Amino acid sequence: MNWDQIEGNWKQFKGKIREKWGKLTDDHLDTVAGKRENLAGKIQEAYGISKEEAEDQIAEWEKSQKDTK
């Protein structure tokens, strides 16, 4: 699965993202609107981690979505 598929099905993935990053609110996810860079920024803010760590977490999550399909 690539990020274009996630972005295209954003409403479906919002719940899965909330499971992984519970500190993100619906308002955060509405602001993200499927954009990976925006998601990384929100994760970085909510969890107080570096941009690189947020990107690593997203990549790991994206890979796990591939495994569940």
C-alpha positions in Angstrom: 0.0 0.0 0.0 1.3 3.4 -0.8 0.5 6.8 0.7 -1.7 7.8 -2.3 -4.1 4.9 -1.3 -4.1 6.0 2.3 -4.8 9.6 1.3 -7.6 8.5 -1.1 -9.3 6.5 1.7 -8.5 8.9 4.5 -11.8 8.6 6.2 -11.4 4.8 6.5 -7.8 5.2 7.8 -8.6 7.8 10.4 -9.8 5.2 12.9 -6.7 3.1 12.4 -4.5 6.1 12.9 -6.3 7.0 16.1 -5.6 3.4 17.4 -1.9 3.9 16.8 -1.6 7.5 17.9 -4.4 8.0 20.5 -3.3 11.5 21.4 -4.4 12.8 18.0 -7.9 14.2 18.0 -10.5 14.2 15.2 -9.6 17.9 14.7 -6.0 17.0 14.2 -6.9 14.3 11.7 -9.3 16.6 9.8 -6.4 19.1 9.6 -4.1 16.4 8.3 -6.6 15.5 5.5 -4.5 12.6 4.4 -1.2 14.5 3.9 1.7 12.5 5.3 3.8 15.5 6.1 1.0 17.1 8.0 0.5 13.8 9.9 4.2 13.7 10.8 3.9 17.3 12.2 0.8 16.5 14.3 2.5 13.3 15.7 5.6 15.3 16.4 3.6 18.0 18.3 1.4 15.6 20.2 4.2 13.2 21.3 7.1 15.6 21.6 9.3 13.6 19.3 11.6 14.6 16.4 10.3 14.8 12.8 12.6 11.9 12.0 11.0 9.7 14.7 7.5 10.7 13.6 8.4 9.7 10.0 9.9 6.4 11.2 6.7 5.7 13.1 4.5 6.5 10.0 6.7 4.3 7.8 6.3 1.4 10.3 2.6 1.9 10.5 2.3 2.1 6.7 4.2 -1.2 6.4 1.9 -2.8 9.0 -1.1 -1.7 6.9 0.4 -3.5 3.9 0.7 -6.7 6.1 -3.0 -6.6 7.1 -4.4 -6.3 3.6 
